Amino acid sequence: MKFQSLCLLLLLAFLTSCTVKVSSIKQDVDVELEHDAGYLLLGVDSNSDLDSIKIYGADNIRLTREDLRSGTQYILIDLEAGDYHIGNIKLNYFWYIDLEEGYWDFTVRRGEISYIGHLEVKSRSSLWMLQSQSDVELVNRSTEALLFMESQFPTILENRTLNYTGPSSDPFLRLMQEDQQVEVSHE
C-alpha cells in the first residue's frame, strides 16, 4: 500500500510540475478571454537564439524557440490571471539559467495587458561551448512596449488597459492611456 501511495504522489508531482508549450499571438484580434484571464506582454532581447523560457504560476507555461529568436521581439499571450515568476531560461541543449523568485515575479491582471518588461539575455561562450556565461536582466521599456502595441495590436490595445507589472512600479503606461482618453473625449 505504501508503494502505491508513493507512486501516486510522484505521478501527481510530475503532472503538476509540467509546463504547457504556448505560442505568441500573431493577429490583432481581441478575443473574448476566459473570465479570469488577461494578456501577458514580454519583450525579449537576446544575442542568440534561446531554447525556452519557463514561467510558473497560475498556469505553468513554456515559451519555445519559435518565439525566442536572436534579436528583439515581443511575445503577447493570453494567460490565467494571477501571480507568476520566470523560473528558468534554457539557452541551448546544454546550458540553462535558474532564476530565483522575487525579482522575476510579476502579475497578470484580469482583462488587462500586463507588460512585465524586456528580458535581456546576453550570452558568451568559450572553449567550444564547454563554458557559458550569461547576463540576464529584466528591463522596463514602457515607451517601446506602448509603441509596439499601438503599431502591431491596436485593436487589442483599444479594448484593454496596458499596465506595467514587472519589478518595481511605473505609472507611465497608465498616465499615457489616461491622457489619450482625455484627448479623445475633448475632440
Secondary structure, DSSP 8 states (H G I E B T S, - for coil): -HHHHHHHHHHHHHHHH--EEE----S-------TTEEEEEEEEEESS---EEEEEESS-EEEETTT--SEEEEEEEEEESEEEEEEEEE-SSS-EEE--TTTTEEEE-TTSEEEEEEEEEEEEEETTTTEEEEEEEEE--HHHHHHHHHHH-HHHHHHS-EEE-SSS---HHHHHHHHHHHHHHH-
